[in-house]
Amino acid sequence: MAVLLAALGLLGVGLVYFRWSLPFYPAVGKFAARNLPFHRAYWMLTKNTEMCPAKEVFAGLGEFLRTAEAVEWAARRCRLRQRAASGLELWDTPYGPLWFPKLLEPATVHFAVAQWKVTAYPGLPLRRGDVVIDCGGFVGDWTKAALAAGASRVVTVEPAREQLECIRRNLAKEIQQGRVVVYPKGVWDREERLYLGHHESNPAAHAVTDKTSGPGEWIDLTSIDKMVAELKLDRVDVIKMDVEGAESRAVRGARETLHRFRPRLAIATEHTDHSLQNNRDVIQAVRETAPFYTRKCGYCRLGSGGVIPETLYFVP
């Protein structure tokens, strides 16, 4: 009887596996057919199901695969044009010239461009006229995409000096027009001054740290609520967070904003040594701060603990 039940269970998983992956997510179906034996598919579908239902697993892995293909596409089309005296690098990309911080790996450029091609955060709908807060603006690449999608105004939040200079160069016209407001602080749950450790080969991974030695800089942090009040924003429709481990604190510092405006959220969660636990912490922070939000998993990867989401979406 136990063998029969196990066989029926595997059959059910198989039906779900092929029903959801092949017709609706061709990239996942292609990947599964080539790389995933049946027992691997079963393992994927039965790990970490408390945060990623099976259908979202395949959608998230599809996003992962489309991005990987786009990275290869970008690598063939991006070229370093100029290195400024300050070390900043001007790259030619399919979406126009973009400035990036010095000494970065080309893969960082390729990934940024790839996300543009596949529409980074596809589970976060952007609507014409939206007012957007881009937490973790890096070089303004996602801000540009948000404006292209119809956002009327973007507050680009970035604390790192070199990234801020890149944003000001890449978005000079939009800043002059008032469509972009550059906010030179990090987001946190209160006002504080902390050390931002530098990831020298990947400036997109700079993160607040307890260590105050080694490459880095001191930065000012504030809460989203204080920033919204300071800028006198009368609406906030979307918040994107890519803040290298500060997600839970940033959510807790946005309580008033979330309750008043109920913006749609996209939160990147891959930025700690314990990604699965970081996902749980972010989910708990949203649940405690604004319990009226519902959650959906986005971009996923396979890890030793099963399927690990790297993006969570929250809709009020």
Phi and psi restraints in degrees (value plus and minus 20) as a CYANA .aco file:
   2 ALA   PHI     -81.4   -41.4
   2 ALA   PSI     -60.3   -20.3
   3 VAL   PHI     -84.9   -44.9
   3 VAL   PSI     -61.2   -21.2
   4 LEU   PHI     -82.8   -42.8
   4 LEU   PSI     -64.7   -24.7
   5 LEU   PHI     -83.3   -43.3
   5 LEU   PSI     -60.6   -20.6
   6 ALA   PHI     -83.1   -43.1
   6 ALA   PSI     -62.2   -22.2
   7 ALA   PHI     -83.6   -43.6
   7 ALA   PSI     -62.1   -22.1
   8 LEU   PHI     -83.5   -43.5
   8 LEU   PSI     -59.3   -19.3
   9 GLY   PHI     -82.4   -42.4
   9 GLY   PSI     -64.6   -24.6
  10 LEU   PHI     -83.8   -43.8
  10 LEU   PSI     -57.9   -17.9
  11 LEU   PHI     -81.7   -41.7
  11 LEU   PSI     -63.9   -23.9
  12 GLY   PHI     -81.7   -41.7
  12 GLY   PSI     -63.7   -23.7
  13 VAL   PHI     -82.3   -42.3
  13 VAL   PSI     -60.1   -20.1
  14 GLY   PHI     -81.4   -41.4
  14 GLY   PSI     -62.8   -22.8
  15 LEU   PHI     -82.1   -42.1
  15 LEU   PSI     -63.8   -23.8
  16 VAL   PHI     -82.3   -42.3
  16 VAL   PSI     -64.6   -24.6
  17 TYR   PHI     -75.5   -35.5
  17 TYR   PSI     -72.8   -32.8
  18 PHE   PHI     -98.1   -58.1
  18 PHE   PSI     -52.5   -12.5
  19 ARG   PHI     -84.4   -44.4
  19 ARG   PSI     -60.6   -20.6
  20 TRP   PHI    -111.5   -71.5
  20 TRP   PSI     -52.6   -12.6
  21 SER   PHI    -104.8   -64.8
  21 SER   PSI     -68.8   -28.8
  22 LEU   PHI     -92.5   -52.5
  22 LEU   PSI     -70.1   -30.1
  23 PRO   PHI     -90.3   -50.3
  23 PRO   PSI     -59.5   -19.5
  24 PHE   PHI    -119.8   -79.8
  24 PHE   PSI     -42.1    -2.1
  25 TYR   PHI    -151.6  -111.6
  25 TYR   PSI      59.0    99.0
  26 PRO   PHI     -75.0   -35.0
  26 PRO   PSI     -57.4   -17.4
  27 ALA   PHI     -82.4   -42.4
  27 ALA   PSI     -59.7   -19.7
  28 VAL   PHI     -90.5   -50.5
  28 VAL   PSI     -60.2   -20.2
  29 GLY   PHI     -80.6   -40.6
  29 GLY   PSI     -62.9   -22.9
  30 LYS   PHI     -82.1   -42.1
  30 LYS   PSI     -65.9   -25.9
  31 PHE   PHI     -82.7   -42.7
  31 PHE   PSI     -64.1   -24.1
  32 ALA   PHI     -83.6   -43.6
  32 ALA   PSI     -64.0   -24.0
  33 ALA   PHI     -82.2   -42.2
  33 ALA   PSI     -53.8   -13.8
  34 ARG   PHI    -109.4   -69.4
  34 ARG   PSI     -53.0   -13.0
  35 ASN   PHI    -142.1  -102.1
  35 ASN   PSI     -35.8     4.2
  36 LEU   PHI    -133.4   -93.4
  36 LEU   PSI      87.1   127.1
  37 PRO   PHI     -85.2   -45.2
  37 PRO   PSI     142.8   182.8
  38 PHE   PHI     -78.4   -38.4
  38 PHE   PSI     -60.0   -20.0
  39 HIS   PHI     -85.4   -45.4
  39 HIS   PSI     -49.5    -9.5
  40 ARG   PHI     -88.7   -48.7
  40 ARG   PSI     -61.4   -21.4
  41 ALA   PHI     -80.9   -40.9
  41 ALA   PSI     -62.3   -22.3
  42 TYR   PHI     -81.1   -41.1
  42 TYR   PSI     -63.9   -23.9
  43 TRP   PHI     -81.8   -41.8
  43 TRP   PSI     -62.6   -22.6
  44 MET   PHI     -78.7   -38.7
  44 MET   PSI     -63.9   -23.9
  45 LEU   PHI     -95.7   -55.7
  45 LEU   PSI     -36.0     4.0
  46 THR   PHI    -130.9   -90.9
  46 THR   PSI     -17.6    22.4
  47 LYS   PHI    -122.4   -82.4
  47 LYS   PSI     118.4   158.4
  48 ASN   PHI      38.4    78.4
  48 ASN   PSI      12.2    52.2
  49 THR   PHI     -90.8   -50.8
  49 THR   PSI     -29.4    10.6
  50 GLU   PHI     -89.0   -49.0
  50 GLU   PSI     -40.5    -0.5
  51 MET   PHI    -141.6  -101.6
  51 MET   PSI     -35.9     4.1
  52 CYS   PHI    -151.0  -111.0
  52 CYS   PSI      74.6   114.6
  53 PRO   PHI     -78.3   -38.3
  53 PRO   PSI     135.5   175.5
  54 ALA   PHI     -75.6   -35.6
  54 ALA   PSI     -63.1   -23.1
  55 LYS   PHI     -81.4   -41.4
  55 LYS   PSI     -59.2   -19.2
  56 GLU   PHI     -91.5   -51.5
  56 GLU   PSI     -50.7   -10.7
  57 VAL   PHI     -77.0   -37.0
  57 VAL   PSI     -70.3   -30.3
  58 PHE   PHI     -89.6   -49.6
  58 PHE   PSI     -55.1   -15.1
  59 ALA   PHI     -84.3   -44.3
  59 ALA   PSI     -64.0   -24.0
  60 GLY   PHI     -86.0   -46.0
  60 GLY   PSI     -60.4   -20.4
  61 LEU   PHI     -88.4   -48.4
  61 LEU   PSI     -52.7   -12.7
  62 GLY   PHI     -81.8   -41.8
  62 GLY   PSI     -61.4   -21.4
  63 GLU   PHI     -83.0   -43.0
  63 GLU   PSI     -61.7   -21.7
  64 PHE   PHI     -78.3   -38.3
  64 PHE   PSI     -65.8   -25.8
  65 LEU   PHI     -90.3   -50.3
  65 LEU   PSI     -59.2   -19.2
  66 ARG   PHI     -83.7   -43.7
  66 ARG   PSI     -57.9   -17.9
  67 THR   PHI     -86.5   -46.5
  67 THR   PSI     -62.1   -22.1
  68 ALA   PHI     -80.2   -40.2
  68 ALA   PSI     -61.9   -21.9
  69 GLU   PHI     -85.1   -45.1
  69 GLU   PSI     -58.3   -18.3
  70 ALA   PHI     -88.8   -48.8
  70 ALA   PSI     -51.9   -11.9
  71 VAL   PHI     -81.4   -41.4
  71 VAL   PSI     -63.3   -23.3
  72 GLU   PHI     -83.3   -43.3
  72 GLU   PSI     -61.0   -21.0
  73 TRP   PHI     -79.8   -39.8
  73 TRP   PSI     -65.6   -25.6
  74 ALA   PHI     -86.4   -46.4
  74 ALA   PSI     -57.3   -17.3
  75 ALA   PHI     -80.6   -40.6
  75 ALA   PSI     -48.9    -8.9
  76 ARG   PHI    -102.9   -62.9
  76 ARG   PSI     -31.4     8.6
  77 ARG   PHI    -141.6  -101.6
  77 ARG   PSI     -28.7    11.3
  78 CYS   PHI    -120.5   -80.5
  78 CYS   PSI     114.9   154.9
  79 ARG   PHI    -157.3  -117.3
  79 ARG   PSI     119.8   159.8
  80 LEU   PHI     -92.5   -52.5
  80 LEU   PSI     101.9   141.9
  81 ARG   PHI    -115.9   -75.9
  81 ARG   PSI     -61.4   -21.4
  82 GLN   PHI    -173.4  -133.4
  82 GLN   PSI     124.8   164.8
  83 ARG   PHI    -139.6   -99.6
  83 ARG   PSI      97.6   137.6
  84 ALA   PHI     -93.0   -53.0
  84 ALA   PSI     145.5   185.5
  85 ALA   PHI     -78.4   -38.4
  85 ALA   PSI     -51.2   -11.2
  86 SER   PHI     -94.5   -54.5
  86 SER   PSI     -32.2     7.8
  87 GLY   PHI      81.2   121.2
  87 GLY   PSI     -34.6     5.4
  88 LEU   PHI     -81.2   -41.2
  88 LEU   PSI     127.3   167.3
  89 GLU   PHI    -135.8   -95.8
  89 GLU   PSI     112.1   152.1
  90 LEU   PHI    -120.9   -80.9
  90 LEU   PSI      99.7   139.7
  91 TRP   PHI    -130.7   -90.7
  91 TRP   PSI     117.8   157.8
  92 ASP   PHI    -104.0   -64.0
  92 ASP   PSI     107.9   147.9
  93 THR   PHI    -150.4  -110.4
  93 THR   PSI     146.0   186.0
  94 PRO   PHI     -80.8   -40.8
  94 PRO   PSI     -34.4     5.6
  95 TYR   PHI    -129.9   -89.9
  95 TYR   PSI       0.2    40.2
  96 GLY   PHI      82.7   122.7
  96 GLY   PSI     152.6   192.6
  97 PRO   PHI     -90.3   -50.3
  97 PRO   PSI     120.0   160.0
  98 LEU   PHI    -156.8  -116.8
  98 LEU   PSI     116.2   156.2
  99 TRP   PHI    -106.7   -66.7
  99 TRP   PSI     119.9   159.9
 100 PHE   PHI    -151.4  -111.4
 100 PHE   PSI     138.8   178.8
 101 PRO   PHI     -83.1   -43.1
 101 PRO   PSI     142.1   182.1
 102 LYS   PHI     -93.3   -53.3
 102 LYS   PSI     138.5   178.5
 103 LEU   PHI      38.9    78.9
 103 LEU   PSI       9.0    49.0
 104 LEU   PHI    -111.9   -71.9
 104 LEU   PSI     137.9   177.9
 105 GLU   PHI     -93.6   -53.6
 105 GLU   PSI     119.9   159.9
 106 PRO   PHI     -74.4   -34.4
 106 PRO   PSI     -48.8    -8.8
 107 ALA   PHI     -79.2   -39.2
 107 ALA   PSI     -49.4    -9.4
 108 THR   PHI     -85.9   -45.9
 108 THR   PSI     -61.1   -21.1
 109 VAL   PHI     -84.4   -44.4
 109 VAL   PSI     -66.2   -26.2
 110 HIS   PHI     -80.7   -40.7
 110 HIS   PSI     -60.7   -20.7
 111 PHE   PHI     -88.1   -48.1
 111 PHE   PSI     -61.2   -21.2
 112 ALA   PHI     -80.9   -40.9
 112 ALA   PSI     -63.0   -23.0
 113 VAL   PHI     -89.2   -49.2
 113 VAL   PSI     -58.8   -18.8
 114 ALA   PHI     -80.8   -40.8
 114 ALA   PSI     -61.5   -21.5
 115 GLN   PHI     -82.9   -42.9
 115 GLN   PSI     -54.1   -14.1
 116 TRP   PHI     -84.5   -44.5
 116 TRP   PSI     -64.1   -24.1
 117 LYS   PHI     -82.6   -42.6
 117 LYS   PSI     -62.1   -22.1
 118 VAL   PHI    -113.2   -73.2
 118 VAL   PSI     -15.3    24.7
 119 THR   PHI      47.0    87.0
 119 THR   PSI      65.1   105.1
 120 ALA   PHI     -74.7   -34.7
 120 ALA   PSI     119.5   159.5
 121 TYR   PHI      39.0    79.0
 121 TYR   PSI      37.9    77.9
 122 PRO   PHI     -85.1   -45.1
 122 PRO   PSI     -38.1     1.9
 123 GLY   PHI    -104.0   -64.0
 123 GLY   PSI     -16.4    23.6
 124 LEU   PHI    -130.1   -90.1
 124 LEU   PSI      75.6   115.6
 125 PRO   PHI     -88.1   -48.1
 125 PRO   PSI     113.3   153.3
 126 LEU   PHI    -130.5   -90.5
 126 LEU   PSI     111.1   151.1
 127 ARG   PHI    -139.3   -99.3
 127 ARG   PSI     132.1   172.1
 128 ARG   PHI     -78.4   -38.4
 128 ARG   PSI     109.5   149.5
 129 GLY   PHI      73.0   113.0
 129 GLY   PSI     -23.8    16.2
 130 ASP   PHI     -80.6   -40.6
 130 ASP   PSI     124.2   164.2
 131 VAL   PHI    -121.9   -81.9
 131 VAL   PSI     104.0   144.0
 132 VAL   PHI    -141.7  -101.7
 132 VAL   PSI     121.4   161.4
 133 ILE   PHI    -131.8   -91.8
 133 ILE   PSI      99.2   139.2
 134 ASP   PHI    -124.0   -84.0
 134 ASP   PSI      74.4   114.4
 135 CYS   PHI    -107.3   -67.3
 135 CYS   PSI      98.0   138.0
 136 GLY   PHI      69.7   109.7
 136 GLY   PSI      41.5    81.5
 137 GLY   PHI     -93.5   -53.5
 137 GLY   PSI     -37.0     3.0
 138 PHE   PHI      32.4    72.4
 138 PHE   PSI    -128.2   -88.2
 139 VAL   PHI    -129.8   -89.8
 139 VAL   PSI      -8.6    31.4
 140 GLY   PHI      67.8   107.8
 140 GLY   PSI      -8.2    31.8
 141 ASP   PHI     -86.3   -46.3
 141 ASP   PSI     -65.4   -25.4
 142 TRP   PHI     -92.1   -52.1
 142 TRP   PSI     -52.2   -12.2
 143 THR   PHI     -77.9   -37.9
 143 THR   PSI     -64.8   -24.8
 144 LYS   PHI     -78.4   -38.4
 144 LYS   PSI     -63.4   -23.4
 145 ALA   PHI     -84.3   -44.3
 145 ALA   PSI     -59.3   -19.3
 146 ALA   PHI     -84.2   -44.2
 146 ALA   PSI     -61.3   -21.3
 147 LEU   PHI     -84.6   -44.6
 147 LEU   PSI     -62.0   -22.0
 148 ALA   PHI     -83.0   -43.0
 148 ALA   PSI     -49.0    -9.0
 149 ALA   PHI    -101.3   -61.3
 149 ALA   PSI     -25.1    14.9
 150 GLY   PHI      98.6   138.6
 150 GLY   PSI     -21.7    18.3
 151 ALA   PHI     -79.1   -39.1
 151 ALA   PSI     119.3   159.3
 152 SER   PHI    -105.8   -65.8
 152 SER   PSI     -46.8    -6.8
 153 ARG   PHI    -176.2  -136.2
 153 ARG   PSI     119.6   159.6
 154 VAL   PHI    -149.5  -109.5
 154 VAL   PSI     109.4   149.4
 155 VAL   PHI    -114.5   -74.5
 155 VAL   PSI      93.3   133.3
 156 THR   PHI    -119.3   -79.3
 156 THR   PSI      93.0   133.0
 157 VAL   PHI    -122.7   -82.7
 157 VAL   PSI      99.4   139.4
 158 GLU   PHI    -176.3  -136.3
 158 GLU   PSI     106.5   146.5
 159 PRO   PHI    -114.8   -74.8
 159 PRO   PSI     -38.7     1.3
 160 ALA   PHI     -99.8   -59.8
 160 ALA   PSI     115.8   155.8
 161 ARG   PHI     -79.2   -39.2
 161 ARG   PSI     -70.7   -30.7
 162 GLU   PHI     -86.4   -46.4
 162 GLU   PSI     -60.2   -20.2
 163 GLN   PHI     -82.8   -42.8
 163 GLN   PSI     -59.6   -19.6
 164 LEU   PHI     -80.7   -40.7
 164 LEU   PSI     -61.8   -21.8
 165 GLU   PHI     -84.1   -44.1
 165 GLU   PSI     -58.4   -18.4
 166 CYS   PHI     -83.8   -43.8
 166 CYS   PSI     -63.3   -23.3
 167 ILE   PHI     -79.5   -39.5
 167 ILE   PSI     -64.4   -24.4
 168 ARG   PHI     -85.5   -45.5
 168 ARG   PSI     -52.4   -12.4
 169 ARG   PHI     -96.7   -56.7
 169 ARG   PSI     -65.4   -25.4
 170 ASN   PHI     -90.3   -50.3
 170 ASN   PSI     -45.4    -5.4
 171 LEU   PHI    -142.1  -102.1
 171 LEU   PSI       7.9    47.9
 172 ALA   PHI     -76.3   -36.3
 172 ALA   PSI     -65.2   -25.2
 173 LYS   PHI     -85.3   -45.3
 173 LYS   PSI     -65.2   -25.2
 174 GLU   PHI     -86.8   -46.8
 174 GLU   PSI     -53.7   -13.7
 175 ILE   PHI     -86.9   -46.9
 175 ILE   PSI     -64.7   -24.7
 176 GLN   PHI     -81.4   -41.4
 176 GLN   PSI     -55.5   -15.5
 177 GLN   PHI     -96.2   -56.2
 177 GLN   PSI     -31.1     8.9
 178 GLY   PHI      64.1   104.1
 178 GLY   PSI     -13.1    26.9
 179 ARG   PHI    -100.8   -60.8
 179 ARG   PSI     -39.5     0.5
 180 VAL   PHI    -147.7  -107.7
 180 VAL   PSI     111.7   151.7
 181 VAL   PHI    -133.7   -93.7
 181 VAL   PSI     101.7   141.7
 182 VAL   PHI    -111.4   -71.4
 182 VAL   PSI     104.1   144.1
 183 TYR   PHI    -135.4   -95.4
 183 TYR   PSI      88.1   128.1
 184 PRO   PHI    -107.0   -67.0
 184 PRO   PSI      32.3    72.3
 185 LYS   PHI    -159.5  -119.5
 185 LYS   PSI     149.4   189.4
 186 GLY   PHI    -117.1   -77.1
 186 GLY   PSI     142.6   182.6
 187 VAL   PHI    -120.1   -80.1
 187 VAL   PSI     121.8   161.8
 188 TRP   PHI    -174.1  -134.1
 188 TRP   PSI    -190.5  -150.5
 189 ASP   PHI    -118.7   -78.7
 189 ASP   PSI     -17.8    22.2
 190 ARG   PHI    -186.7  -146.7
 190 ARG   PSI     152.5   192.5
 191 GLU   PHI     -97.2   -57.2
 191 GLU   PSI     112.5   152.5
 192 GLU   PHI    -183.5  -143.5
 192 GLU   PSI     141.0   181.0
 193 ARG   PHI    -141.3  -101.3
 193 ARG   PSI     100.1   140.1
 194 LEU   PHI    -156.0  -116.0
 194 LEU   PSI     151.7   191.7
 195 TYR   PHI    -112.8   -72.8
 195 TYR   PSI     108.8   148.8
 196 LEU   PHI    -119.1   -79.1
 196 LEU   PSI      87.3   127.3
 197 GLY   PHI     -93.2   -53.2
 197 GLY   PSI     118.5   158.5
 198 HIS   PHI    -115.3   -75.3
 198 HIS   PSI     111.6   151.6
 199 HIS   PHI    -113.9   -73.9
 199 HIS   PSI      81.7   121.7
 200 GLU   PHI     -85.4   -45.4
 200 GLU   PSI     -52.3   -12.3
 201 SER   PHI    -110.2   -70.2
 201 SER   PSI     -31.3     8.7
 202 ASN   PHI    -161.3  -121.3
 202 ASN   PSI      65.9   105.9
 203 PRO   PHI     -79.9   -39.9
 203 PRO   PSI     -38.7     1.3
 204 ALA   PHI     -88.8   -48.8
 204 ALA   PSI     -32.9     7.1
 205 ALA   PHI    -125.0   -85.0
 205 ALA   PSI      -7.3    32.7
 206 HIS   PHI     -75.1   -35.1
 206 HIS   PSI     119.7   159.7
 207 ALA   PHI    -167.7  -127.7
 207 ALA   PSI     129.1   169.1
 208 VAL   PHI     -83.3   -43.3
 208 VAL   PSI     116.7   156.7
 209 THR   PHI    -161.3  -121.3
 209 THR   PSI     137.3   177.3
 210 ASP   PHI     -94.9   -54.9
 210 ASP   PSI     -42.0    -2.0
 211 LYS   PHI     -95.7   -55.7
 211 LYS   PSI     120.6   160.6
 212 THR   PHI    -139.6   -99.6
 212 THR   PSI      -1.5    38.5
 213 SER   PHI    -141.8  -101.8
 213 SER   PSI     147.2   187.2
 214 GLY   PHI      66.1   106.1
 214 GLY   PSI     156.8   196.8
 215 PRO   PHI     -78.5   -38.5
 215 PRO   PSI     113.7   153.7
 216 GLY   PHI     143.0   183.0
 216 GLY   PSI    -189.5  -149.5
 217 GLU   PHI    -178.0  -138.0
 217 GLU   PSI     133.2   173.2
 218 TRP   PHI    -101.2   -61.2
 218 TRP   PSI     116.5   156.5
 219 ILE   PHI    -152.0  -112.0
 219 ILE   PSI     137.7   177.7
 220 ASP   PHI    -114.3   -74.3
 220 ASP   PSI     119.5   159.5
 221 LEU   PHI    -143.0  -103.0
 221 LEU   PSI     134.7   174.7
 222 THR   PHI    -169.8  -129.8
 222 THR   PSI     154.8   194.8
 223 SER   PHI    -111.7   -71.7
 223 SER   PSI     136.4   176.4
 224 ILE   PHI     -81.1   -41.1
 224 ILE   PSI     -58.6   -18.6
 225 ASP   PHI     -79.7   -39.7
 225 ASP   PSI     -64.0   -24.0
 226 LYS   PHI     -87.0   -47.0
 226 LYS   PSI     -59.3   -19.3
 227 MET   PHI     -84.0   -44.0
 227 MET   PSI     -66.1   -26.1
 228 VAL   PHI     -79.8   -39.8
 228 VAL   PSI     -61.7   -21.7
 229 ALA   PHI     -86.4   -46.4
 229 ALA   PSI     -63.1   -23.1
 230 GLU   PHI     -81.8   -41.8
 230 GLU   PSI     -60.6   -20.6
 231 LEU   PHI    -105.1   -65.1
 231 LEU   PSI     -24.0    16.0
 232 LYS   PHI      35.7    75.7
 232 LYS   PSI      25.4    65.4
 233 LEU   PHI     -94.4   -54.4
 233 LEU   PSI     110.5   150.5
 234 ASP   PHI    -121.3   -81.3
 234 ASP   PSI     -17.5    22.5
 235 ARG   PHI    -180.1  -140.1
 235 ARG   PSI     128.7   168.7
 236 VAL   PHI    -161.4  -121.4
 236 VAL   PSI      96.0   136.0
 237 ASP   PHI    -119.9   -79.9
 237 ASP   PSI     -49.4    -9.4
 238 VAL   PHI    -163.4  -123.4
 238 VAL   PSI     117.5   157.5
 239 ILE   PHI    -146.8  -106.8
 239 ILE   PSI     104.1   144.1
 240 LYS   PHI    -129.4   -89.4
 240 LYS   PSI     111.8   151.8
 241 MET   PHI    -141.4  -101.4
 241 MET   PSI     105.3   145.3
 242 ASP   PHI    -159.3  -119.3
 242 ASP   PSI      57.1    97.1
 243 VAL   PHI    -142.1  -102.1
 243 VAL   PSI       5.9    45.9
 244 GLU   PHI      32.2    72.2
 244 GLU   PSI      34.5    74.5
 245 GLY   PHI      76.4   116.4
 245 GLY   PSI     -25.9    14.1
 246 ALA   PHI    -114.8   -74.8
 246 ALA   PSI      -8.8    31.2
 247 GLU   PHI     -79.4   -39.4
 247 GLU   PSI     -70.3   -30.3
 248 SER   PHI     -83.3   -43.3
 248 SER   PSI     -62.8   -22.8
 249 ARG   PHI     -85.1   -45.1
 249 ARG   PSI     -59.8   -19.8
 250 ALA   PHI     -84.0   -44.0
 250 ALA   PSI     -60.0   -20.0
 251 VAL   PHI     -81.1   -41.1
 251 VAL   PSI     -65.7   -25.7
 252 ARG   PHI     -86.8   -46.8
 252 ARG   PSI     -44.7    -4.7
 253 GLY   PHI    -105.5   -65.5
 253 GLY   PSI     -13.3    26.7
 254 ALA   PHI    -138.2   -98.2
 254 ALA   PSI      -1.8    38.2
 255 ARG   PHI     -73.6   -33.6
 255 ARG   PSI     -72.0   -32.0
 256 GLU   PHI     -83.9   -43.9
 256 GLU   PSI     -61.0   -21.0
 257 THR   PHI     -83.3   -43.3
 257 THR   PSI     -63.3   -23.3
 258 LEU   PHI     -85.3   -45.3
 258 LEU   PSI     -60.6   -20.6
 259 HIS   PHI     -94.3   -54.3
 259 HIS   PSI     -55.8   -15.8
 260 ARG   PHI     -97.1   -57.1
 260 ARG   PSI     -63.4   -23.4
 261 PHE   PHI    -128.0   -88.0
 261 PHE   PSI     -40.4    -0.4
 262 ARG   PHI      30.0    70.0
 262 ARG   PSI      35.2    75.2
 263 PRO   PHI     -91.3   -51.3
 263 PRO   PSI     136.8   176.8
 264 ARG   PHI     -96.9   -56.9
 264 ARG   PSI     121.6   161.6
 265 LEU   PHI    -141.6  -101.6
 265 LEU   PSI     121.3   161.3
 266 ALA   PHI    -148.8  -108.8
 266 ALA   PSI     103.3   143.3
 267 ILE   PHI    -145.9  -105.9
 267 ILE   PSI      97.7   137.7
 268 ALA   PHI     -97.9   -57.9
 268 ALA   PSI     115.6   155.6
 269 THR   PHI    -146.3  -106.3
 269 THR   PSI      -7.8    32.2
 270 GLU   PHI    -111.3   -71.3
 270 GLU   PSI      -8.0    32.0
 271 HIS   PHI    -113.9   -73.9
 271 HIS   PSI      -3.6    36.4
 272 THR   PHI    -146.4  -106.4
 272 THR   PSI     152.7   192.7
 273 ASP   PHI     -92.4   -52.4
 273 ASP   PSI     -34.4     5.6
 274 HIS   PHI    -147.0  -107.0
 274 HIS   PSI      58.1    98.1
 275 SER   PHI     -82.0   -42.0
 275 SER   PSI     -60.1   -20.1
 276 LEU   PHI     -84.2   -44.2
 276 LEU   PSI     -63.2   -23.2
 277 GLN   PHI     -86.7   -46.7
 277 GLN   PSI     -55.2   -15.2
 278 ASN   PHI     -83.1   -43.1
 278 ASN   PSI     -58.2   -18.2
 279 ASN   PHI     -79.4   -39.4
 279 ASN   PSI     -66.4   -26.4
 280 ARG   PHI     -81.3   -41.3
 280 ARG   PSI     -59.9   -19.9
 281 ASP   PHI     -85.4   -45.4
 281 ASP   PSI     -61.2   -21.2
 282 VAL   PHI     -85.2   -45.2
 282 VAL   PSI     -64.1   -24.1
 283 ILE   PHI     -79.6   -39.6
 283 ILE   PSI     -63.3   -23.3
 284 GLN   PHI     -85.8   -45.8
 284 GLN   PSI     -59.8   -19.8
 285 ALA   PHI     -82.1   -42.1
 285 ALA   PSI     -63.6   -23.6
 286 VAL   PHI     -86.5   -46.5
 286 VAL   PSI     -61.7   -21.7
 287 ARG   PHI     -81.1   -41.1
 287 ARG   PSI     -60.9   -20.9
 288 GLU   PHI     -96.3   -56.3
 288 GLU   PSI     -51.4   -11.4
 289 THR   PHI    -106.9   -66.9
 289 THR   PSI     -62.1   -22.1
 290 ALA   PHI    -166.1  -126.1
 290 ALA   PSI      60.1   100.1
 291 PRO   PHI     -87.5   -47.5
 291 PRO   PSI     -25.9    14.1
 292 PHE   PHI    -102.5   -62.5
 292 PHE   PSI     -21.8    18.2
 293 TYR   PHI    -102.4   -62.4
 293 TYR   PSI     123.7   163.7
 294 THR   PHI    -126.5   -86.5
 294 THR   PSI     132.7   172.7
 295 ARG   PHI    -133.3   -93.3
 295 ARG   PSI     127.7   167.7
 296 LYS   PHI    -163.2  -123.2
 296 LYS   PSI     120.5   160.5
 297 CYS   PHI    -102.5   -62.5
 297 CYS   PSI     123.7   163.7
 298 GLY   PHI    -133.1   -93.1
 298 GLY   PSI    -150.2  -110.2
 299 TYR   PHI     -68.2   -28.2
 299 TYR   PSI     107.0   147.0
 300 CYS   PHI    -147.6  -107.6
 300 CYS   PSI     139.2   179.2
 301 ARG   PHI    -157.7  -117.7
 301 ARG   PSI     144.5   184.5
 302 LEU   PHI    -111.6   -71.6
 302 LEU   PSI     107.2   147.2
 303 GLY   PHI    -146.6  -106.6
 303 GLY   PSI    -199.9  -159.9
 304 SER   PHI     -84.9   -44.9
 304 SER   PSI     -42.7    -2.7
 305 GLY   PHI    -116.6   -76.6
 305 GLY   PSI      -8.5    31.5
 306 GLY   PHI      92.0   132.0
 306 GLY   PSI    -166.6  -126.6
 307 VAL   PHI    -103.7   -63.7
 307 VAL   PSI     106.0   146.0
 308 ILE   PHI    -133.6   -93.6
 308 ILE   PSI      94.3   134.3
 309 PRO   PHI     -90.3   -50.3
 309 PRO   PSI     120.6   160.6
 310 GLU   PHI    -131.9   -91.9
 310 GLU   PSI     -24.2    15.8
 311 THR   PHI    -160.6  -120.6
 311 THR   PSI     115.0   155.0
 312 LEU   PHI    -139.3   -99.3
 312 LEU   PSI     115.8   155.8
 313 TYR   PHI    -127.8   -87.8
 313 TYR   PSI     123.9   163.9
 314 PHE   PHI    -151.6  -111.6
 314 PHE   PSI     107.8   147.8
 315 VAL   PHI    -142.7  -102.7
 315 VAL   PSI     110.7   150.7
